[in-house]
Amino acid sequence: MRSTASYLFWPVMVTVLGVVLAGFIGWEYSGTTAGAVSFLLIAGILAVLEISLSFDNAIVNANKLKDMTPAWQRRFLTWGILIAVFGMRLLFPLIIVVIAAKIGPWAAVRLAATSPEEYARIMGQAHLPIAAFGGAFLMLVALSFFFDQSKEVHWIGRLERALRALGSVRGMEIGFVLVIILLFVGLLPVRDEKLFMFAAMWGVVTFLAVDALGHVLDRWGGNATGAVAQGGLGAFLYLEVLDASFSFDGVIGAFALTQNLFLIAIGLGIGAMYVRAMTVMLVERGALAQFRYLEHGAFWSILILSTIMFGQTMWRIPEAVTGLLGAGFIATAFVSSLLWNRRHGSGGYGDAEGQG
């Protein structure tokens, strides 16, 4: 089995590079040692923010990744990290400004470099549709887990069994999310209703489209080529959209710490590398099988995050609250797993159903 240090090799390399770049950018902007140190500290805080907000993402990724073919696992851990770091942490904020300000990509880069306050203001204006889209998508991800009729292990016993029973009604999770969307549409100011509804509905449509594509490719992969075999392209696309949805909160929240796009990309990129390393370690060490309720804690964390993203369309909710709640659920699930293993003398799932 690989040592823990081997999983951390690339994250540490990226951290070193990120520290050098953050210090250089800080010096270029301020011309002082204090300015460079300030940028280093902000980069570190952003990395911690990304890890705290995305640990549940690592657990869900690991659950999906273990069923993917080795080739697609490698693609997710190579292409996927490029998409996660450069796509979502650098290109995504630029694209938002390009669309919102109706300017070209290079003009958006210049705006980020020369007028970070204006850049942050434009990003802030785009927060409502981003939160609506991400909230709808992530809520469906979480509810699909709890409503799954094949789910046999329950952590919060009565509640999770009740949710599973509701899942026997076809389309219940979609109906639940639509009700939540309508509730917020009724609470939001009239000027925001249409934009919120449009973005949230696209979150629902995206989830259904990715899910449908995965089923089609699963069936196709059962035939022949293996190029898009079960656990292949469909699972890859699902994980990339999921990762994007998790990234929304971190990218928007980062602007509360700094308006410098490049510093945000460095800090969140460092955090994303550690999240990917945790994903690989969870898969290769079979940690999800060893800790019975860890996956449940992750999906409860996702459900909380999706609810907070909806709430952020109306109220300012600090990212620290989101991170602490998510970490709290996962830590509690981890402890519950250890206690279950101790009671049953098991290092894994066993055969008995958890009672929560």
N, C-alpha and C positions, 0 to 999 in steps of 0.2 A: 504493500500500500504506500502511496506517495506521502511524503512528509508534509506537514502544514506549511513549512517554508517554501516548498516547491509551488504550492498554489499561490503564494504571495509574491513570486518573483516578478511577474509582469506588472501587477499593481504597484509594487515598490519602485520599479523602473519608471513607470508613468508618474508616480509621486515625485521622484527626484527631478524629472524633466519639468513637471508642473511647477515645482518650487522655483526652479531656475527661471522659467518663463514669467511666473507671477512677480518675482523680484525684479526682473528686467522691465516689465510693463510698469510696475510701481515706480521704478526709478525714472523711466521715460516720462511718465505723467507728472511726477512731483519734483524730480531732480534732487531728492533728499533720501538719506538712509531711512529716516522715519517713514517716509512714504512707501518705500520698498517693503519695510517690515509690516506696515499696515496691510498692504496687498497680500503678503504671505499669510497673515492671520485670517484675513477674509477668505482666502482660498481654502485654508484648513477648516474653517467653520462651514463653508459651502460643501466640502467633501463629507463632513460629519452629517450635515443636513440631508444630503443625498442618500447616505447609507441608512440613516434612521427612517427616512420615508420609503425606502425601497427594499428593506429587508424582507418584507412580506412578498415583494415581487420575486426575490431570489428563491423563496420557498415554492411559490407557484410555478416559476420557471423550471425548477428542478423536478417537480411533479410531472410536468409535460415533457421535459427533456429526456427523462429516463425511458420513455416509450418511443422516442424517435430513433431512427436508424443511425448508426455511427457516423455516416457521411453527413447527415443533416445536423447531427450534434456538433460536428466540427464546423459546419457552415454557420450555425447559430453563434458559436463561440468566436468566430473570426469575422465574418461579414456582419454578424449581429452587433458586435462591439463597435465596429466602425459606424454602423447606423446609429447606435445608441449614443456614442460620444460625439461624433461629428454631425450626424443628422439631427438628433433631437436637442442637443445642448448648444449647437452653433447655428446650423442652417435653419432649424425650426423658428427661432426668434427672428431671424432675418426675413424669412418668408412672411411671417405675420406683419412685420413692418412694411415690407414691399406691398402687400395687399391693402393694409389699412391706410398707409400714406400715399398709395398709388405712385410709387417711385420705383426706379430700377434697382436690381440687386446691388450694384456697385455703389449707388447713391445711399442705399441702406447701410452698407459697410462704412462709408464715410460718415454717415450720421451717427453710427455707433461709436466711431473713433473720435469724432470732434464735438458731438452734442449728445453725450450720454443721457442727460436729463430729459431731452426731448424724445430720445429713443425709449427711455423707460416710461414716459407718459403715454406713448403710442401703445407699448406693450400692455400697460395697465388698462387701456381702453378695450383691449381684446380679451380681457380676463373673463368676462361673462360668458361668451360663447365657448371658450376653451373649457371652463369649469362645467358648463352644461353638457358638452360632448363627453368629457372624461367621466363625469359623474354618472351619466346614463350607461356608458360602456362598462365601467367598473362595477356598477350595481348589478348589471346582468351577469357579469363574470361570477360575482359572489353568490347571487341567488341560484344560478345554475348548479353550483356545487351543493348548496343546502337543499334544493328541491330535487336533486338526483335520486331517482327511485332505486338505483343500484347501491346507494350509500348504506353501508352496514354499521360503520363505527360512528358513534355520536359522543361528542365531548360535553356540551351543555345539553344533557339528556332529553328532558321533556321538550324544550324549545326546538332542538334540532329534529327530534322525531315529528313534532307538529309541522315543521317546515317541510320535511320530507313527505308527510301526508298531503299537504297542500299541493306538492308537485305532481300528484296523481291527476290533477286537473290540467288538461293540455293548455300550454301557453300561459300558465299562471304567473311565471316570473316576468314575462313581458307585460302582462296586465298590471302587475304590481308597480313596475317602473313607470308605466304610462300614468297611473294614478298619482304617483309622486310628482311627475312632470306637470300634470294638470294642477296639482296643489300649489306648486311654486309659481306657475303661471298666474294663478289667482292672487298670490301674495306680492308678486313683483310689480313695480310701477308700470303703467301702461306702455311707456316708451320702450321698455325692455322685454315685453311679453313675446313679441314676434321673433326677436333674435334668439331668446332663450329656447323657445319652442323649436325653432329651426335647427339649432345646434344640437339640442338634446335628441331630437328625432334622428338626426344623422348619427348620433352615438348608438342608438338602437339599431338602425339600418346597418351600420358597420359591423356590429356584433353579429347580427343575423347573417350578413354576407360572408364574413370570415368563417362562421360556424358551418354554413352551407357549403362553402368551398372546401373546407376540411373533410366533410362527409363525402363530397363528390370525389375528391382525390383519394380518400381512403378506399372507396369502391374501385376506382380506376387502378390504384396501386395493387389491388388484389389480383389483377390479371397478369401483368407481365413485367414491364421494363424495369421497375424499381427506381426509376428516375424521380417519380413522384409517389413513392410507395407510402404505405400507411405510416403515420408519424413523420412524414416528410415535409413537403412544401406547405401543406395546409397548416400543420402544427407550427412551422416556421413563421408563416404570416400571422397566425394567431398570437404568437409570442411577441412579434415585433409591434403589433398594434397594442398589445397589453403593455409592453414596455413604454410605448409612446404615451399611453394614458397615464401611467405612473409618473412620467417625466413632466407632464403639464404642471403639476403642483409644485415640483421642485424648481422648475424654470421660472415660473411666475413669482414664487416666494423668494427666489434669489435676488430679485430686484429690490426687495426691502433692505438688503444688506449692501448692495452696490449696483450702480447703473452701468458698470463697465461690462459690455458683452463678452469680451475676451477673458476677463477674470472669471466671469460666471461659467464660461465653457471649460476653463481649466479646473476650477473647483468641483463642479458637478461631474466633469469627466473623470477626475481622480476617484470620486465616490463611486461612479458607475463601474470602474475597473474592479474595485473591491467587491461590489455586488455580484459581478460576473464570477469572480473567484469563489465567492461563497456558493454560487449556483453549482459550479463544477464540483466543489468539495461535497456538497449535499448529495449530488448524483453518484459520484464515485465511491463515497463511503456509505451509501445507502441510509443516510440519516433519517429520511422520512419513514423508513420502515422501523428504525430503532426508536423513534419518538412518535408514539401513537397519535397524539393530538396536535402536533406541530402544524400540520397542514390546516387543521380546523382554525387554529389561532390566526394563521395567515389570512384565511378567507373572511374571518370576522373582522380582521384589520382592514381588509379591502372594502368590506361593507361600510365600516365606519368612515373610511377615506372617501368613498363615493358620496355618502351623506354629507360630509363636511364640504366636499366640492360643490354640491348643490347649495349648501348654506352660504358658501363664500360669494355667491351671486347677490346676496343681500347684506351680509355682515362681514366684518373683518375678523377672520379667525386665524390667530398666529400659527405658523408652521410648526412651532414647538409643541402645540397642543396635538396636532395631527401626528407628529412623530412619537410623542410620549404615549398616546393612546394605542397606536399601532404596536409599539414596542411592548407596552403593557400586556396586550392580548397575547402576543407571541411568547413573552416570558412566562405568563401564567400557563399557557398551553404546554410549554417546555417542562415546567415544574410538574404539571398534572401528568405528563407522560412519564417522568421519572418515578412519580409515586405509583402509577399503574404498574410499571415494570417491577418495582420493588414488591408490590403486593402479589403479583402473579409470577414473580421469578422469571421474567421474560425480558429479552432485549429487543423485542419487536412487537408486531401486531397481535400474534396469537390468534386464537379462534373465537374467543368470547367477545361479545359485543359490549362496548363501553357504555356505562350507564350515566356518565357525566356527574 
